[in-house]
Amino acid sequence: MGITTPAAAKPYNKTQVNRQPNFIVIFADDLGYGDLGVFGNPNIKTPNLDKMAFEGQKWTSFYVAAPVCTPSRAGLMTGRLPVRSGMCSDKRRVLFPDSNGGLPQTELTIARILSDNGYKTAAIGKWHLGHKSPYLPTDHGFDSYFGIPYSNDMDKVEKTEYITLAENERFEAYNVPLMRDKKIVERPADQRTLTKRYTEEAVKKIRELKDDHFFIYLAHNLPHIPLFRSEDFKNTSLAGIYGDVIEEIDWSVGQILETLKKEGLAENTLVIFTSDNGPWHTYKTHGGSAGLLRGAKGGTFEGGMREPTVFWWPGKLKQGVITDMGTTMDLLPTFCSLSGTELPGDRIYDGYDISPILFGKGKSERDVVFYYRGLKVFAIRKGDYKVHFITQLEYGRRTAHFITDPEVEINNTPTVQNPPVLYNLSTDPSEKYNIAGEHPEIIEEIEAILEQHLSTLEPVENQLEK
């Protein structure tokens, strides 16, 4: 096995699509690997996402660039690991309302690159890549923006704890702004209605832009704590408030796919549904489930970074279950390939063009995933094998699904594993059985991959610590 590097986007192939396709990315917040029906949840009904997967592709090994919000979103938008843009930190894991930094103008987003090739672009929902200019969506290639600029639990103005506030649906407890482009249009945002309003905005944009080619980024701020749902979805799920929230998001997906069909756009629109990181286990039943995966949001076990992911493009995708590895960083080079957009060659990308897999014409070129926590590589997956160099629990509690008492506080400090820990994710996706003693040669090879990767990094200004 040799060290691989990301491949350049392949030229536009007119035999694959009739014209430049539209792209819609639907991004949930803190959704667990086991939170959808099609990914094994027995109590949360997700008929639209289930059907989307049946009509398209269910990806079982799809990852994000980081296990928390800001760096994960930076990776999706740029096709690059957040360490390359200064969008991760060991001190402040995400951006906050008192942060002065954001995604630098030197970075090129999907929206900016596609705009240069004539695409219309719209961002809807949670941004979390900087709430001041020049870091807002409309500073980064999006023609319009409607949403909240950071997490929905920020600007908290009441001392009552999160779960009680969610159960009382006290949206006024969070002074979160709702923005239209660069102006605040509502504060506090009525979070009970945001999923519905985001959906209406997405439907409106699809209809407005149907005669153009477009990229719509719909980033729900749920099921991130605090949980809110509209009146129509109260007490509809077997899984409580959390289930209600997911089922409303599923409804939203259904509205978008139905609009594409009605407008005659379905066969020319690639839609991807995934999440920014795993579930927030600290919040008990108000957080989701990583299913059989170990760990959760904030950590580098699989549950923190492997996400439930569905691709949909009627009449174009080869339907089925995809077990190849992919990441959100692969979307930028893939969109460039499919749209005939030149991928700027002046920087290192960490994404691959995965379009051959979409059409059933090849396997993924990706066989390595880096698991960053802040500025450090904690783990690396190479093929079926994953090495942990450093381990640390997510948020200071015993949050793994197989530990019986999630309330036991422990000393949550990083542990350097010497020798490193090794798992075979093909036979042990729950990361229970360390096989390092049986395969020292695999550890040695992955250590070489780490050394080569670190040699590609250059110092950049840290945006989260400004």
Salt bridges, closest charged atoms under 4 A:
ASP29 OD2 - ARG73 NH2 3.45
ASP29 OD2 - LYS126 NZ 2.61
ASP30 OD2 - HIS224 NE2 3.97
ASP30 OD2 - LYS297 NZ 3.02
GLU55 OE2 - LYS51 NZ 3.84
GLU55 OE2 - LYS261 NZ 3.95
ASP90 OD2 - LYS376 NZ 2.78
ASP98 OD1 - ARG92 NH2 3.04
GLU107 OE1 - ARG80 NE 2.88
ASP139 OD1 - LYS182 NZ 2.62
ASP155 OD2 - ARG187 NH2 3.10
GLU158 OE2 - ARG170 NH2 2.19
GLU167 OE2 - HIS286 NE2 3.58
GLU169 OE1 - ARG229 NE 3.44
GLU169 OE2 - LYS234 NZ 3.26
GLU172 OE1 - ARG170 NH1 3.28
GLU186 OE2 - ARG197 NH2 2.94
ASP190 OD1 - ARG192 NE 2.95
GLU201 OE2 - ARG180 NH1 2.63
GLU201 OE1 - LYS204 NZ 3.55
GLU208 OE1 - LYS205 NZ 3.52
GLU231 OE1 - LYS234 NZ 3.20
ASP232 OD2 - LYS196 NZ 2.88
ASP244 OD2 - ARG229 NH1 2.48
GLU263 OE2 - ARG207 NE 3.44
GLU263 OE1 - LYS210 NZ 2.94
ASP276 OD2 - ARG73 NH2 2.96
GLU302 OE1 - ARG306 NE 2.82
GLU302 OE2 - LYS386 NZ 2.86
ASP324 OD1 - LYS363 NZ 3.17
ASP330 OD1 - ARG366 NH2 2.76
ASP346 OD1 - ARG347 NE 2.93
ASP350 OD2 - ARG84 NE 2.78
GLU365 OE2 - LYS10 NZ 3.02
ASP367 OD2 - LYS382 NZ 2.53
GLU407 OE1 - ARG397 NH1 3.12
GLU409 OE2 - ARG397 NH2 3.47
GLU431 OE2 - LYS386 NZ 3.05
GLU431 OE2 - HIS388 NE2 2.70
GLU441 OE2 - HIS439 ND1 3.29
GLU461 OE2 - LYS466 NZ 3.87
